[in-house]
Amino acid sequence: MPQSFIAELVVTHPDLPLTPTIRSVSETTVSVESQPLTDVERSETTVFYSVTSTDFQAFESALAEDHTASDWRVTLEFTECRIYQIHISSDAKFTTPEIATLGVRVLSIENDDRGWRFRLQASDKERLGAYWEYCRDEDVDFHLEKLYSTGPRATAGETDRFEAHLTDRQREVARTVTRMGYFESDGASAEDVAAELGISPSTLSTHLRRIMAKVFRHTFDD
């Protein structure tokens, strides 16, 4: 089997399709069932979503207030699951076309407390790195949670070499956010972590951006 890389990541931006909705009804599970399709008659983009919920009225009420959705209809209906065909407004921002352009396979897209959780498969790390760079240029937050290969695991010592690239303060920040569960859905808030470190939330954000930049350079540059 050829070597490939699978990345699990979360992307967030207020204009990504249905972001206002999934933030309003976080207990609802929303999965993307199709790539964006062009509706020629309406000159709009359509996406099919699988929605699992015990309160579809709340989901549709959130859709009605969502600036990224212009219209929708239910195409299949079960007890706790429905398939929605949703017309995406021109105000929405997509990143999936760039994923296709880069030759990266989308394994799944599902809502997360912070945004959209992607599972992507690529033939090399450079393609995933190019997607990260695209998101950065588009001001889309990109949080890599897992990256693994179908090939041999990384050799011991790589982590030590990476740690050498972090400053003492950056190591302290990285260890604190990990210990406090900042990247977990039920973990500490940015304000709590910043207070623990004795800094402002904006300074914490700056530290995390710099740390993540080093993480990505280390991860994606062979």
C-alpha positions in Angstrom: 0.0 0.0 0.0 1.5 3.4 -1.0 2.3 5.7 1.9 -0.3 8.4 2.7 -0.9 10.9 5.4 -4.2 11.4 7.3 -4.9 14.7 9.1 -7.6 15.4 11.6 -8.1 19.1 12.0 -10.6 21.8 12.9 -11.1 24.9 10.8 -13.0 27.9 12.0 -14.2 31.2 10.5 -17.6 33.0 11.0 -18.3 32.8 7.2 -17.7 29.1 6.7 -21.0 27.5 5.6 -23.5 27.0 8.5 -20.9 28.1 11.2 -23.5 30.3 12.9 -26.0 27.4 13.0 -23.6 24.8 14.4 -22.5 27.2 17.1 -26.1 27.8 18.1 -27.1 24.1 18.3 -23.8 22.5 19.4 -25.7 19.4 20.6 -26.7 18.6 17.1 -24.5 16.5 14.8 -24.1 17.9 11.3 -22.1 16.0 8.7 -21.3 17.1 5.1 -22.7 14.5 2.7 -21.6 16.2 -0.6 -19.0 18.5 -2.1 -20.4 22.0 -3.1 -22.7 21.6 -6.1 -23.6 24.4 -8.5 -27.4 25.0 -8.9 -27.5 26.3 -12.5 -31.1 27.5 -12.2 -30.5 29.6 -9.1 -26.8 30.4 -9.7 -26.1 29.2 -6.1 -24.1 26.6 -4.4 -25.9 23.6 -2.9 -24.5 21.2 -0.2 -26.3 18.2 1.3 -26.0 17.7 5.1 -26.9 14.8 7.3 -28.4 16.2 10.6 -28.9 14.1 13.7 -30.9 15.9 16.4 -33.8 15.6 18.8 -34.9 19.1 18.0 -35.0 19.9 14.3 -37.1 23.0 15.0 -34.1 24.5 16.9 -31.8 23.6 14.0 -34.1 25.2 11.4 -34.6 28.3 13.5 -30.8 28.7 13.6 -30.7 28.2 9.8 -33.2 31.0 9.4 -30.8 33.4 11.1 -27.7 32.1 9.4 -26.2 34.5 6.9 -24.4 31.7 5.1 -27.7 29.8 4.2 -30.2 31.2 1.8 -32.7 28.4 1.6 -33.1 24.7 2.4 -35.4 21.7 2.1 -35.5 18.2 3.7 -34.9 15.5 1.2 -35.0 12.4 3.5 -36.4 12.1 7.0 -36.0 9.6 9.7 -36.8 9.6 13.5 -33.6 11.4 14.6 -31.9 12.0 11.3 -32.7 14.2 8.3 -30.9 14.9 5.0 -31.0 18.7 4.2 -30.3 20.2 0.8 -29.1 23.7 1.7 -28.5 26.5 -0.7 -25.4 28.4 0.5 -25.4 32.2 0.2 -22.8 34.2 -1.6 -21.6 35.5 1.8 -20.2 32.1 2.7 -16.5 31.2 2.4 -15.5 27.7 1.2 -12.1 26.0 1.6 -13.1 22.6 0.1 -12.5 23.7 -3.5 -8.8 24.4 -2.6 -8.6 20.9 -1.0 -9.7 19.4 -4.3 -7.3 21.6 -6.2 -4.4 20.3 -4.0 -5.4 16.7 -4.7 -6.3 16.0 -1.1 -9.1 13.5 -0.4 -11.9 14.5 2.0 -12.7 11.5 4.3 -15.3 13.3 6.4 -16.5 16.7 7.6 -18.5 17.1 10.8 -19.3 19.9 13.1 -17.2 20.6 16.2 -17.7 22.9 19.2 -15.3 25.3 17.5 -16.1 24.9 13.8 -15.8 22.1 11.3 -13.7 19.0 11.9 -12.0 17.6 8.8 -10.4 14.2 8.1 -8.2 14.5 5.1 -6.0 12.1 3.3 -3.0 13.2 1.1 -0.2 11.4 -0.7 2.4 13.7 1.0 2.7 16.2 3.8 3.4 19.1 1.5 -0.2 19.0 0.2 -1.6 19.3 3.7 0.9 22.1 4.4 -0.3 23.9 1.3 -3.9 23.7 2.7 -2.7 25.1 6.0 -1.0 28.0 4.2 -4.2 28.6 2.2 -6.3 28.8 5.3 -3.7 31.1 6.9 -3.9 33.5 3.9 -7.7 33.4 4.0 -7.8 34.2 7.8 -9.3 30.8 8.5 -8.2 29.3 11.8 -6.6 25.9 11.3 -6.1 23.6 14.3 -4.2 20.4 13.6 -5.2 17.7 16.1 -3.7 14.5 14.7 -1.4 13.6 11.8 -0.5 10.0 11.1 1.0 8.0 8.3 0.2 4.6 6.8 3.9 4.0 6.7 6.5 3.6 9.5 6.1 5.8 12.6 8.5 8.7 13.2 11.7 7.7 14.8 12.6 8.6 18.4 14.3 11.9 18.8 12.2 14.0 16.4 10.2 15.4 19.3 13.4 16.4 21.0 14.7 18.1 17.9 11.4 20.0 17.5 11.4 21.1 21.2 14.8 22.7 20.6 13.1 25.1 18.2 10.8 26.5 20.9 11.8 29.2 23.3 11.5 28.5 27.0 8.4 30.8 27.1 6.9 29.0 24.2 7.5 25.6 25.8 5.8 26.9 29.0 2.8 28.2 27.0 2.5 24.9 25.1 2.7 22.8 28.2 0.2 25.0 30.1 -2.5 24.9 27.3 -2.1 21.2 27.0 -2.3 20.6 30.8 -5.4 22.8 31.1 -7.1 21.2 28.1 -7.4 24.3 26.1 -7.8 22.4 22.8 -10.4 20.1 24.3 -14.1 20.9 23.9 -14.6 20.9 27.7 -11.2 22.4 28.6 -10.1 25.8 29.9 -11.0 29.0 28.1 -8.4 31.3 26.6 -9.1 33.7 29.5 -8.4 31.0 32.1 -5.1 29.9 30.4 -4.0 33.5 30.0 -4.7 34.2 33.7 -2.7 31.1 34.6 0.3 32.4 32.6 -0.1 35.9 33.8 -0.7 37.4 30.3 -3.6 38.8 28.3 -5.7 36.6 26.0 -4.4 38.5 23.0 -0.8 37.8 24.1 -1.7 34.1 24.5 -3.2 34.1 21.0 0.1 35.6 19.6 2.2 32.9 21.4 -0.1 30.2 20.1 0.1 31.4 16.5 3.9 31.5 16.7 4.0 28.0 18.3 1.6 26.6 15.7 3.7 28.1 12.9 6.8 26.3 14.2 4.7 23.1 14.6 3.6 23.2 11.0 7.0 24.0 9.6 8.4 21.1 11.6 5.6 18.8 10.6 5.3 19.6 6.9 8.9 20.5 5.9 10.9 17.3 5.2 
